[in-house]
Amino acid sequence: MEIGTFIILGMLLALAIYAIVIYNGLVTLKHGVAKAWANIDVLLKQRHDELPKLVDTCKRYMQHEQETLERVMRARAAVSSAGARGDLAALGAAEGELRLGLGRLFALAESYPELKANESFSHLQARITGLEESIAHRREFYNESVNLNNVRIEQFPDLILARLLRFAPAEPLQFDSDQTSDVDLGRLFG
């Protein structure tokens, strides 16, 4: 064989190895996004299971706050529905409503000394607050995974293989600006 044939074969082999490396990197990023979402989904389901217990505990003490309790349960259902559909925009909006409802519920609980003293309420409040913090942390990790994936599939030369193999950008989990702003305590108590 001629030296030119060896050079061409070597270049083809190097190109094939490079394409494999790019492909494996894109697959790793795609599965990283899926794993980050699965971690959020687990926490959402755990919180979904805890909220009815919290509302039931509160109902015994908060007879005049049914609207607040119903708001929390409606928001819970909306979060569950949006998560099941994979609709991240609706999930972000529902999450904001749920956070507002829980904030109001916990603020109103301050007016009920018997409820605040209830061990079950204290445990559930701490559990849900912990889950909220974990969801926020996992959301940050998910959005970082999405960003890495989306940047990589837009960078040259990766974008050639990404488009050829139909790697799609992932959608970040975002909240509306009014849902991330400071809590209006007057509105919570009003």
DAZI-V736729 format. One record per residue. N is the residue number from 1. RES is the residue in three letters. SS is DSSP state (H for helix, E for strand, C for the rest). PSI is psi in whole degrees, 0 to 359 (999 if undefined). OMEGA is omega in degrees with one decimal (none if undefined). Layout:
n->{N;N}
res->{RES;RES}
ss->{SS;SS}
psi->{PSI;PSI}
omega->{OMEGA;OMEGA}
//
This chain:
n->{1;2;3;4;5;6;7;8;9;10;11;12;13;14;15;16;17;18;19;20;21;22;23;24;25;26;27;28;29;30;31;32;33;34;35;36;37;38;39;40;41;42;43;44;45;46;47;48;49;50;51;52;53;54;55;56;57;58;59;60;61;62;63;64;65;66;67;68;69;70;71;72;73;74;75;76;77;78;79;80;81;82;83;84;85;86;87;88;89;90;91;92;93;94;95;96;97;98;99;100;101;102;103;104;105;106;107;108;109;110;111;112;113;114;115;116;117;118;119;120;121;122;123;124;125;126;127;128;129;130;131;132;133;134;135;136;137;138;139;140;141;142;143;144;145;146;147;148;149;150;151;152;153;154;155;156;157;158;159;160;161;162;163;164;165;166;167;168;169;170;171;172;173;174;175;176;177;178;179;180;181;182;183;184;185;186;187;188;189;190}
res->{MET;GLU;ILE;GLY;THR;PHE;ILE;ILE;LEU;GLY;MET;LEU;LEU;ALA;LEU;ALA;ILE;TYR;ALA;ILE;VAL;ILE;TYR;ASN;GLY;LEU;VAL;THR;LEU;LYS;HIS;GLY;VAL;ALA;LYS;ALA;TRP;ALA;ASN;ILE;ASP;VAL;LEU;LEU;LYS;GLN;ARG;HIS;ASP;GLU;LEU;PRO;LYS;LEU;VAL;ASP;THR;CYS;LYS;ARG;TYR;MET;GLN;HIS;GLU;GLN;GLU;THR;LEU;GLU;ARG;VAL;MET;ARG;ALA;ARG;ALA;ALA;VAL;SER;SER;ALA;GLY;ALA;ARG;GLY;ASP;LEU;ALA;ALA;LEU;GLY;ALA;ALA;GLU;GLY;GLU;LEU;ARG;LEU;GLY;LEU;GLY;ARG;LEU;PHE;ALA;LEU;ALA;GLU;SER;TYR;PRO;GLU;LEU;LYS;ALA;ASN;GLU;SER;PHE;SER;HIS;LEU;GLN;ALA;ARG;ILE;THR;GLY;LEU;GLU;GLU;SER;ILE;ALA;HIS;ARG;ARG;GLU;PHE;TYR;ASN;GLU;SER;VAL;ASN;LEU;ASN;ASN;VAL;ARG;ILE;GLU;GLN;PHE;PRO;ASP;LEU;ILE;LEU;ALA;ARG;LEU;LEU;ARG;PHE;ALA;PRO;ALA;GLU;PRO;LEU;GLN;PHE;ASP;SER;ASP;GLN;THR;SER;ASP;VAL;ASP;LEU;GLY;ARG;LEU;PHE;GLY}
ss->{C;C;H;H;H;H;H;H;H;H;H;H;H;H;H;H;H;H;H;H;H;H;H;H;H;H;H;H;H;H;H;H;H;H;H;H;H;H;H;H;H;H;H;H;H;H;H;H;H;H;H;H;H;H;H;H;H;H;H;C;C;C;C;C;C;H;H;H;H;H;H;H;H;H;H;H;H;H;H;H;H;H;H;H;H;C;C;H;H;H;H;H;H;H;H;H;H;H;H;H;H;H;H;H;H;H;H;H;H;C;C;C;H;H;H;H;H;C;H;H;H;H;H;H;H;H;H;H;H;H;H;H;H;H;H;H;H;H;H;H;H;H;H;H;H;H;H;H;H;H;H;H;H;H;C;C;C;H;H;H;H;H;H;H;C;C;C;C;C;C;C;C;C;C;C;C;H;H;H;H;C;C;C;C;H;H;H;H;H;C}
psi->{152;161;327;322;317;320;315;315;320;319;319;319;317;319;319;316;319;318;321;318;315;312;313;323;319;320;318;316;318;317;333;320;315;320;318;321;319;322;320;316;320;315;321;320;321;315;321;321;331;329;318;326;318;313;318;318;317;325;326;332;331;67;330;11;33;324;317;316;319;324;318;317;324;317;321;314;321;321;314;315;313;320;319;326;344;23;94;330;313;324;317;317;317;322;318;317;319;318;318;316;317;321;316;317;312;325;318;329;334;335;358;89;324;322;314;327;346;124;321;316;313;317;313;320;316;319;314;321;318;319;321;316;320;320;317;317;314;327;319;314;318;311;326;319;318;315;314;316;311;322;316;320;353;352;142;136;0;326;331;308;322;317;319;321;8;45;125;151;151;157;127;158;110;154;151;155;327;342;344;356;172;148;132;98;328;321;325;322;351;999}
omega->{-179.8;179.7;178.5;178.5;177.6;-179.9;179.4;178.0;178.5;179.1;177.5;178.1;178.6;178.0;178.4;178.7;179.0;178.1;178.4;179.0;178.2;-178.9;-179.4;177.0;178.4;178.0;178.6;178.7;179.6;179.3;174.1;176.6;-179.7;179.3;179.0;177.6;179.8;178.0;176.7;-177.6;178.2;179.7;177.8;179.0;177.7;178.8;177.7;179.8;-177.3;-174.5;178.1;177.6;179.0;-178.8;178.4;178.1;-178.7;-178.2;-178.5;-174.7;-171.4;-176.9;-174.6;-176.5;-176.5;-179.9;179.1;-179.9;178.6;178.5;178.5;-177.9;176.0;179.5;177.0;180.0;179.7;177.6;-179.3;-179.1;-179.9;178.0;179.9;178.8;-175.5;180.0;-174.1;177.5;178.5;178.2;178.0;179.1;-179.8;177.0;178.3;177.9;179.7;178.9;177.6;179.4;178.5;177.7;178.0;179.8;-179.3;177.4;178.9;-179.7;178.3;-179.1;-176.6;-176.2;180.0;178.8;179.1;-179.2;-178.2;-176.7;179.7;178.5;-178.8;179.2;-178.8;178.2;179.0;-179.7;-178.4;176.6;176.3;178.1;177.6;179.6;178.6;178.6;179.0;179.1;-179.3;177.3;177.7;178.9;178.5;-178.4;175.8;177.1;177.5;-179.6;178.7;179.2;-175.4;178.0;-176.6;-178.1;176.4;-177.8;174.6;7.8;-177.2;-177.3;178.7;179.6;-180.0;178.7;179.7;-177.6;174.3;170.6;-175.5;174.4;177.7;-178.4;177.4;176.1;-176.0;174.6;176.5;-177.5;179.8;179.6;179.4;179.7;179.5;-179.8;177.2;-176.8;176.7;178.1;179.2;-177.2;-175.7;none}
//
